Amino acid sequence: MTPELLFSLLNLSVMPAWALLIFAPKWRVTENLVHSMLYPVGLGLFYAACMGVAMIGGVTGNVAFEGEVSFTTLEGVRNIFGNDMGVLVGWSHYLVFDLFVGAWEARDARRRGFNHFILIPCLLLTYMLGPVGLLVYLALRFVMKKSGSGLTE
């Protein structure tokens, strides 16, 4: 399986979860699939497998990382992402945490009685821009708490 195919499958794997969060937030399948640990564990296993492959030589048997590999220097991080397996590791990292945050936003919004339609832009932003979506959600949460607005269900 090529890194390109793995990348495509990885991207496709999270789309059902995001669709469920947006279009079927109260459905039992959403609860059992997205709000359980199934997605984080599955993506975490993919992450660990890619990291292992990258560390032992990549899919071609070549040295996966060239130069210093480090999280403490810009060059070290650039070297991690300088090959396909490194990019897969990083991308799966983003996807698992963005989905985890999106699922938390949905649960938190439900607990607070927010109307789901005001949550949807936050979820879309979290899916596309991670931290920006979280910041928008947290700002919305703050504004709704302060204003006592009628944007609840």
N, C-alpha and C positions, 0 to 999 in steps of 0.2 A: 504494500500500500504506500503510495507516494505521500510526501508531506502536503502537497497541494490537495489531494483527495482527503487527507485527514483534516486539513483546514476547513474544507467545504463541509464535511460531516460534522465537525465541531460547531460551526456556525448554524447549521441546520438543527443540531440537537437542542439548542436553547430556544428556538423560535416557538415551539409548542408551549413551553412554559410561559413565555411572555404573552402569547396569545391568550392563554388561560387566565393569567393575571388581569389582562385588560378586558376580555370579552365574557369570561365566565368566573368572576371572582368568588362566587358563593357555591359553585358546583363542587360536589364531593370529590370529583376527580382532581380538581385544582388543589383541594385540601390534601388529598392523599399523595399527589405527585409533586406539587410545587412547594407546599408548606412543610412537607416532610423533609428528611435529610437526603432523599433519593438523588436529587439533582446535585447538591454539593458533594456528596460522596462519589457519584459517578464522574463528575467533572474533576474532582480531586484525584481520583484514580487515573484518569486520563493524563492529568498534569504530572503525577508521579511517574507514570510510564514514559512520557515524553522526556522528562528530566533525566530519568535513568538512561534512556537511549542516547540523549545528548551527551551525557557524562561519559558513557563508555564507548562512544565513537560514532554516533549518528547512524542513520539507516544505510549509508554506503560503506561503513567500516572505516571511514576517514576520521581523523581527529575532529571532534565536533566543535570544540572551542579553540580558537587560535589566539595567542597572546594571553595576557593577564585576565583572569575571570574574577571579578570582584563586585560587591555591591557598594563599595566605599569610594570608587572612582568612576567618573563618567566613562573613561576608556574601558574599564572593567565591565561595566554594564553594557556598553556598546558591543563588546566582544561576545557577551552572552547572546545578544540578539542578532549577531552577525551571520547566522545560518538558519536554515529552515526549521530545525528542531528547536532552536532557541526561541524563534518567533512563535512556534506552536506552544511552547511552555508559557511564554508571556501572555499570549492571547487567551489561552485557557484560564490563566490566572485572572485576567480582566473579566472574562465571561462568568466565571463562578462567583466572583465577588459582586459584580453588578447584579446578577440574578438574586443572590442572597440579600442584597440591599433592597432590590425591588420587592421581593417577597416580604421583607420586614416592613417596608412602607405600606404595602397592602394590608398586612395584619394590624399595624399601628393605626392606620386610617379607619379600619373597620371598628377597632376598639373605641376610637374617639367619635364614631358615628358620622364620619365625613361622607358626603355624597360621593359615590364612586366616580362620577363624571369629572369632578375636580381633581381627582387623583390621576386620571389617565395621562394628562400632559407630563406629570412628574414621572410616571412609569416610562413613558416614551423617552424622556430626557435621560433617565437613569440607564435605559437600554442603550441609547446612542452615545451619551456623554458622561456616564457614570457619576462622578462627583457633582457635576452640575445639576443633575436630577435630584440627587440627595439634598443639595443646598436649597433647591427650589421647594422640595417637599418640607424641609425643616422651616423655611421661611413661611410657607403656607400654614404649617402647624402653629407657628408663633403668632401670625396674624389672626388666625381663627380663634386662638385662645384669648388674645387680647380683645378682639372685637365682639366675640360671642355671636359671630355672623350666622345667618340662616343657611349656611352651606352644608348643613348636616342632613342626613336622611330622615 
